[in-house]
Amino acid sequence: MLIAAAAIILAACTSTPKTETFKVNVNLANADGKMVYLQKDGLVLDSAVIQNWDAVFETPVCADNEMYGIMLQGWRRPFPFFTDNKDVTLEGDAQNPNLILVQGSESQARLDAFTKSYNELEEKLEADSTMVQADKDEILKMHCFDFIWKNPTDPVAHYVLYRYKWAFGPCELRTMIDNIHHADSTLSTANLKLAEEYVEKQERVQAGQPMIDFTQNDADGNPVTLSQLAEDKLLLVDFWASWCPDCRKENPNVVAAYQKYHDQGFDVLGVSFDTDKTAWLAGIEKDNLTWTQVSDLQGWSNAAGALYAISFIPQNALIKDGMIVARNLEGEELMEEIGRQLEK
């Protein structure tokens, strides 16, 4: 009887559900002594110091197959990856996070295959000097569209949708999201939710919509409010950063427009996605950006950028009488639209 009782107690103890876990092995060169963070859905799950290139996270299995991310000191963005709730190994160089390899996840293998096809297509198009850039961009956009359209229930496709959202207009994004829900109305992955939220914000800040007001500090710590600066003038809200090559390339066009039309009632408000104040101020001086500049020095987390659904830079919004009258103007198109609006 005693043996039987002991067996019952032992069975009761061992029947307690054990939390299933999997490991995320991080192997990064040039990262010793740095803190690495494991993230999911934007939240930090765990952290560790990399020693001898290695760090290991053990995390509970999740009900969904969503993306994780690792973030290292000095990176602007976390490196995203799929795990499939299985042990995975991340290998690479901390100084080049875009080339990190992930082993152990079938979903990650599908993402890597898509990324490889995208990069190869991009290289091929860039080598073609007979094609205009707009046509190249359209081909790359359709490459993403085809993958998302053909794989509506795959979480990898949902990531691609959110990752390349900047290439699409709100109507195109709505079409792809509707196709996903048509394939499975119960789907609700994190990246799909983010894409839906992004579309809603994009629709809110298109031409014809009222401007969204905000206040940020200039370089001297003085608060600048958009609605006050835009009063009785045509104002370009220019989202940029000193570290952004495309922004620095476009800055001379904005300078030319400012110099030509400023005396006629045109002004610019620069909103920087910098995190380094010294670099920000140096960029302003070197590019001769003499208009008002603001930043919260939060990089891609810039609060004003979030209001205007900024997912890449440079971007801009042209504001007149409290309304957004145009979005993302460049070069000659910017100059022509400013002249047209000032004549009204």
C-alpha positions in Angstrom: 0.0 0.0 0.0 2.8 2.4 0.9 4.5 1.7 -2.5 1.2 2.3 -4.3 0.7 5.6 -2.4 4.2 6.7 -3.2 3.6 5.9 -6.9 0.4 8.0 -6.9 2.2 11.0 -5.3 5.0 10.7 -7.8 2.6 10.5 -10.7 0.8 13.6 -9.4 4.1 15.5 -9.2 5.3 14.6 -12.6 1.9 15.3 -14.2 2.4 19.0 -13.7 2.8 20.5 -17.2 6.3 21.4 -18.0 6.9 24.6 -19.9 8.3 23.8 -23.3 11.2 26.0 -24.4 13.5 26.4 -27.3 16.9 28.1 -27.6 18.1 31.1 -29.6 21.8 30.8 -30.0 23.6 34.0 -31.0 27.0 33.9 -32.5 28.3 37.3 -33.5 31.8 38.5 -34.3 32.9 42.0 -33.1 30.3 41.9 -30.3 32.1 40.7 -27.2 31.1 42.6 -24.1 28.0 44.1 -25.7 24.5 43.6 -24.4 22.1 41.8 -26.7 18.4 41.8 -26.3 15.8 39.2 -27.4 12.5 40.8 -28.5 9.1 39.8 -29.6 6.3 42.1 -30.7 8.4 45.1 -29.7 8.9 43.9 -26.2 12.2 42.8 -24.6 12.0 39.2 -23.4 15.5 38.7 -22.2 19.0 40.1 -22.4 22.6 38.8 -22.1 26.2 39.9 -22.5 28.0 38.4 -25.5 31.1 36.6 -24.4 33.5 34.9 -26.8 31.1 35.8 -29.6 28.3 33.7 -28.0 25.0 34.3 -26.1 22.1 31.9 -25.6 18.5 32.6 -24.8 16.0 30.0 -23.7 12.4 31.1 -24.3 9.0 29.5 -23.9 7.3 28.0 -26.9 4.5 30.4 -28.2 1.1 29.4 -29.6 1.9 31.5 -32.8 4.7 31.4 -35.3 5.6 35.1 -35.0 8.8 36.9 -35.5 11.5 37.5 -32.9 14.3 40.0 -33.0 17.7 40.6 -31.5 18.9 44.1 -30.8 22.5 45.0 -30.1 24.0 48.2 -28.7 24.8 50.5 -31.6 22.2 49.1 -34.1 19.4 51.4 -35.3 16.9 48.5 -35.7 16.6 45.0 -34.3 17.4 42.1 -36.6 14.1 40.1 -37.2 13.9 36.3 -37.6 11.5 33.4 -37.5 12.1 30.4 -35.1 9.1 28.1 -35.7 9.3 27.4 -32.0 12.5 25.4 -32.6 16.1 25.9 -31.6 17.8 28.4 -34.0 21.3 29.7 -34.4 22.1 33.2 -35.6 25.6 33.7 -37.0 27.3 36.7 -38.4 29.1 39.9 -37.8 27.7 42.6 -35.4 29.1 45.2 -37.8 26.9 43.9 -40.7 23.6 42.8 -39.3 22.0 42.5 -42.7 24.2 39.5 -43.5 23.3 37.5 -40.3 22.4 33.9 -41.1 19.6 32.0 -39.3 19.7 28.2 -39.2 16.9 25.9 -37.9 13.7 27.6 -39.1 11.7 26.6 -42.2 9.9 29.9 -42.1 13.2 31.8 -42.0 14.4 29.7 -45.0 11.3 30.9 -47.0 12.0 34.5 -46.0 15.7 34.1 -47.0 14.7 32.7 -50.3 12.4 35.6 -51.0 15.0 38.1 -49.9 17.6 36.5 -52.2 15.3 36.7 -55.1 14.5 40.3 -54.4 18.1 41.3 -54.1 19.1 39.5 -57.3 16.3 41.2 -59.2 17.3 44.6 -57.8 20.9 44.0 -58.9 19.8 43.0 -62.3 17.6 46.1 -62.7 20.3 48.4 -61.4 22.6 47.1 -64.1 20.1 48.0 -66.8 21.0 51.6 -67.9 18.2 51.6 -70.4 15.4 51.5 -67.8 14.2 54.5 -65.8 14.1 54.2 -62.1 10.4 54.5 -61.8 10.0 51.3 -63.9 12.6 49.5 -61.8 10.7 50.4 -58.7 7.5 49.2 -60.1 9.0 45.8 -61.0 10.4 45.3 -57.5 7.0 46.3 -56.0 5.2 43.7 -58.1 7.8 41.1 -57.1 6.7 41.7 -53.5 3.0 41.9 -54.4 3.1 38.5 -56.2 4.7 36.8 -53.2 2.2 38.2 -50.8 -0.8 37.5 -53.1 0.3 33.8 -53.7 1.0 33.1 -50.0 -1.9 34.8 -48.1 -1.9 32.5 -45.1 1.9 32.4 -44.6 3.2 34.6 -41.7 6.3 35.1 -43.9 4.2 36.9 -46.5 2.7 39.0 -43.7 6.2 40.1 -42.7 7.0 40.9 -46.4 3.8 43.0 -46.5 4.8 45.0 -43.5 8.6 45.1 -44.4 8.0 46.5 -47.9 4.9 48.6 -47.0 6.7 51.8 -48.1 6.5 50.7 -51.8 2.7 50.6 -51.9 -0.1 53.1 -51.7 -3.0 52.7 -49.2 -5.3 51.2 -51.9 -2.7 48.6 -52.9 -2.1 47.6 -49.3 -5.9 47.4 -48.6 -6.2 45.0 -51.6 -3.5 42.7 -50.3 -4.9 42.7 -46.8 -8.4 41.9 -48.1 -7.0 39.0 -50.0 -5.4 37.6 -46.8 -8.7 37.9 -44.9 -10.5 36.3 -47.8 -8.1 33.3 -47.6 -8.6 33.0 -43.9 -10.8 35.4 -42.0 -9.4 34.2 -38.6 -5.8 35.2 -39.4 -4.4 37.9 -37.1 -0.6 37.8 -37.1 1.4 40.6 -35.5 2.8 41.8 -38.8 -0.7 41.8 -40.4 -2.0 43.9 -37.6 0.9 46.3 -38.0 0.2 46.6 -41.7 -3.4 47.3 -41.0 -2.5 50.0 -38.5 -0.1 51.5 -41.0 -2.7 51.7 -43.8 -5.1 53.5 -41.4 -2.4 56.0 -40.6 -1.5 56.4 -44.3 -5.1 57.1 -45.2 -5.2 59.7 -42.5 -2.3 61.7 -43.9 -2.9 61.6 -47.7 -3.5 64.8 -49.8 -6.9 66.2 -49.0 -6.8 65.4 -45.3 -6.4 67.9 -42.5 -2.8 68.2 -41.2 -2.0 66.5 -37.9 -0.5 69.0 -35.4 2.6 68.2 -33.3 5.2 70.0 -31.2 8.9 69.2 -31.1 11.9 71.1 -29.8 14.5 72.8 -32.0 18.2 72.4 -31.5 18.1 75.0 -28.6 15.3 73.2 -26.8 12.6 75.6 -27.8 9.2 74.0 -28.6 8.0 74.5 -32.2 4.3 73.8 -33.0 3.4 72.8 -36.6 0.1 74.7 -36.7 1.7 78.0 -35.5 4.5 77.7 -38.1 2.1 76.9 -40.9 -0.3 79.8 -40.2 -0.8 82.0 -43.3 1.9 80.3 -45.4 2.6 77.3 -47.6 4.7 74.9 -45.5 6.7 71.8 -46.4 7.2 69.4 -43.5 10.4 67.6 -44.5 11.3 64.3 -42.8 15.0 63.5 -43.1 18.2 62.6 -41.2 21.9 63.4 -41.5 22.7 59.7 -41.8 20.3 59.2 -44.8 22.1 59.3 -48.2 18.9 59.9 -50.2 17.9 62.7 -47.9 21.3 64.5 -48.3 20.9 64.0 -52.1 17.5 65.6 -52.1 18.4 68.5 -49.7 19.8 70.7 -52.5 16.4 70.6 -54.3 14.6 71.7 -51.0 17.2 74.5 -50.6 16.6 75.7 -54.2 12.8 75.7 -53.6 13.2 77.6 -50.3 15.5 80.2 -51.9 13.2 80.7 -54.8 9.8 80.9 -53.0 10.5 81.9 -49.4 9.8 85.6 -50.0 6.5 84.6 -51.6 5.2 82.8 -48.5 6.8 79.4 -48.6 8.6 77.9 -45.6 10.0 74.6 -44.5 10.0 72.6 -41.2 12.7 70.0 -41.0 11.9 67.0 -38.8 15.0 64.9 -38.2 15.2 61.2 -37.5 18.7 61.6 -36.0 19.8 60.3 -32.6 23.1 62.1 -32.5 22.6 65.8 -32.0 26.1 66.7 -33.2 25.7 64.8 -36.4 22.2 66.4 -36.9 23.6 70.0 -36.5 26.6 69.2 -38.7 24.2 68.0 -41.5 22.1 71.2 -41.2 25.2 73.4 -41.5 26.8 71.5 -44.4 23.7 71.3 -46.5 22.7 75.0 -45.8 19.3 74.1 -44.3 18.5 77.6 -43.0 14.8 76.9 -42.0 13.4 75.7 -38.7 14.6 72.3 -37.7 13.2 70.0 -34.9 13.9 66.6 -33.6 13.2 64.5 -30.5 16.5 62.6 -31.3 14.6 59.2 -31.2 15.6 58.0 -34.7 12.9 55.9 -36.3 10.8 56.3 -33.1 10.4 60.0 -33.9 6.9 60.9 -32.5 6.0 63.3 -35.4 7.1 60.6 -37.9 4.8 58.1 -36.3 1.8 60.6 -36.7 2.6 60.9 -40.4 3.2 57.1 -40.9 6.8 57.7 -42.0 8.4 54.3 -42.9 11.2 55.6 -45.1 13.0 58.9 -45.6 13.1 61.4 -47.2 9.4 62.0 -47.2 7.4 65.3 -47.0 4.0 66.8 -46.6 3.0 70.1 -48.2 0.5 72.0 -46.0 -1.7 74.9 -46.9 -4.6 76.4 -44.8 -4.4 73.5 -42.4 -4.7 70.9 -45.1 -2.3 68.4 -46.7 -2.2 69.4 -50.3 0.5 67.0 -51.6 2.8 64.3 -50.4 6.4 63.2 -51.1 7.4 65.7 -53.8 10.9 65.7 -55.2 13.1 67.7 -57.5 11.3 69.5 -60.3 7.9 68.2 -59.2 8.4 69.9 -55.8 9.3 73.2 -57.4 6.3 73.1 -59.8 3.8 72.2 -57.0 5.0 75.0 -54.8 4.7 77.5 -57.6 1.2 76.2 -58.4 0.0 76.4 -54.8 1.3 79.9 -54.3 -0.6 81.1 -57.4 -3.9 79.9 -56.0 
